[in-house]
Amino acid sequence: MSTTPAPASSLTSTVLHRLVQEGRAPRLLDVRTPGEFRTAHIPGSYNVPLHTLREHRSELLAHLDEDVVLVCRSGARAALAGKALADAGLPNLRVLEGGIVAWETAGAPVDRGPERWDMERQVRLVAGSIVLTTGLIGVFVPGVHLVGTAIGAGLTYAALSNSCAMGVLLSKLPYNRGPRPDIRTVIAELRSTS
C-alpha cells in the first residue's frame, strides 16, 4: 500500500507577516530564479530555484524542519517545489498563498534590488511576439502562421500541466540568471540559522 504525500497547504501573507513580526518566522524558501529573487524578496528568505531544489532535495531535506514556507511569484512554482519536497519525505509544507505578489500587496516588507520583469511577463512577451510576427508574415508566406498555432498549443499545455517549457528556457538567459545560488552556500546558511 503506497501513500501519496499530502499537497502543501497554503498560508496567507497576513498570517506569515504576523509570524515574522512575532519572531516566529518559519524557514522561507523562495523558488524563483535568482534574477527574480534579486528584484524583490521577503527579508530572511533563501533563494533555492525550483530546478536546484528538485536536483538537491535530498541534501536540503537534512537541513529543513517541518516549519517551511515556499515562496514564488504567485504560488504555482512553490506548489511544485512542495510536491518535490513532500515526495522526498518532508511533511507539513506550506505555500505562501498568492506568492510575493500577495506579500507586496499586503504591504509587508520586501528587500529590493535591480528591477527586472518577472518570468510570467517575459513568457507573455515572447509568446505574443512570436504569434504576432508569424501572423503578419503568414499573410505573405503561407504556412508560417502554424508557428503561432504551435505556440498557442504549447501555452494551452502549459496551463493544463502547470508547467511552462518557455519559462524554463527563458530562465536560462543571462538576464534571468544572476548569481546562481550554490547549494553548499544555501545549506551552510540553513545550518547557521538552525
C-alpha positions, 0 to 999 in steps of 0.5 A, spaced: 500 500 500 503 506 497 501 513 500 501 519 496 504 525 500 499 530 502 499 537 497 502 543 501 497 547 504 497 554 503 498 560 508 496 567 507 501 573 507 497 576 513 498 570 517 506 569 515 507 577 516 504 576 523 509 570 524 515 574 522 513 580 526 512 575 532 519 572 531 516 566 529 518 566 522 518 559 519 524 557 514 522 561 507 524 558 501 523 562 495 523 558 488 524 563 483 530 564 479 535 568 482 534 574 477 527 574 480 529 573 487 534 579 486 528 584 484 524 583 490 524 578 496 521 577 503 527 579 508 530 572 511 528 568 505 533 563 501 533 563 494 533 555 492 530 555 484 525 550 483 530 546 478 536 546 484 531 544 489 528 538 485 536 536 483 538 537 491 532 535 495 535 530 498 541 534 501 536 540 503 531 535 506 537 534 512 537 541 513 529 543 513 524 542 519 517 541 518 516 549 519 517 551 511 514 556 507 515 556 499 515 562 496 514 564 488 511 569 484 504 567 485 504 560 488 504 555 482 512 554 482 512 553 490 506 548 489 511 544 485 517 545 489 512 542 495 510 536 491 518 535 490 519 536 497 513 532 500 515 526 495 522 526 498 519 525 505 518 532 508 511 533 511 507 539 513 509 544 507 506 550 506 505 555 500 505 562 501 498 563 498 498 568 492 506 568 492 510 575 493 505 578 489 500 577 495 506 579 500 507 586 496 500 587 496 499 586 503 504 591 504 509 587 508 516 588 507 520 586 501 528 587 500 529 590 493 534 590 488 535 591 480 528 591 477 527 586 472 520 583 469 518 577 472 518 570 468 510 570 467 511 577 463 517 575 459 513 568 457 507 573 455 512 577 451 515 572 447 509 568 446 505 574 443 511 576 439 512 570 436 504 569 434 504 576 432 510 576 427 508 569 424 501 572 423 503 578 419 508 574 415 503 568 414 499 573 410 505 573 405 508 566 406 503 561 407 504 556 412 508 560 417 502 562 421 502 554 424 508 557 428 503 561 432 498 555 432 504 551 435 505 556 440 498 557 442 498 549 443 504 549 447 501 555 452 494 551 452 499 545 455 502 549 459 496 551 463 493 544 463 500 541 466 502 547 470 508 547 467 511 552 462 517 549 457 518 557 455 519 559 462 524 554 463 528 556 457 527 563 458 530 562 465 536 560 462 538 567 459 543 571 462 538 576 464 534 571 468 540 568 471 544 572 476 548 569 481 546 562 481 545 560 488 550 554 490 547 549 494 553 548 499 552 556 500 544 555 501 545 549 506 551 552 510 546 558 511 540 553 513 545 550 518 547 557 521 540 559 522 538 552 525 
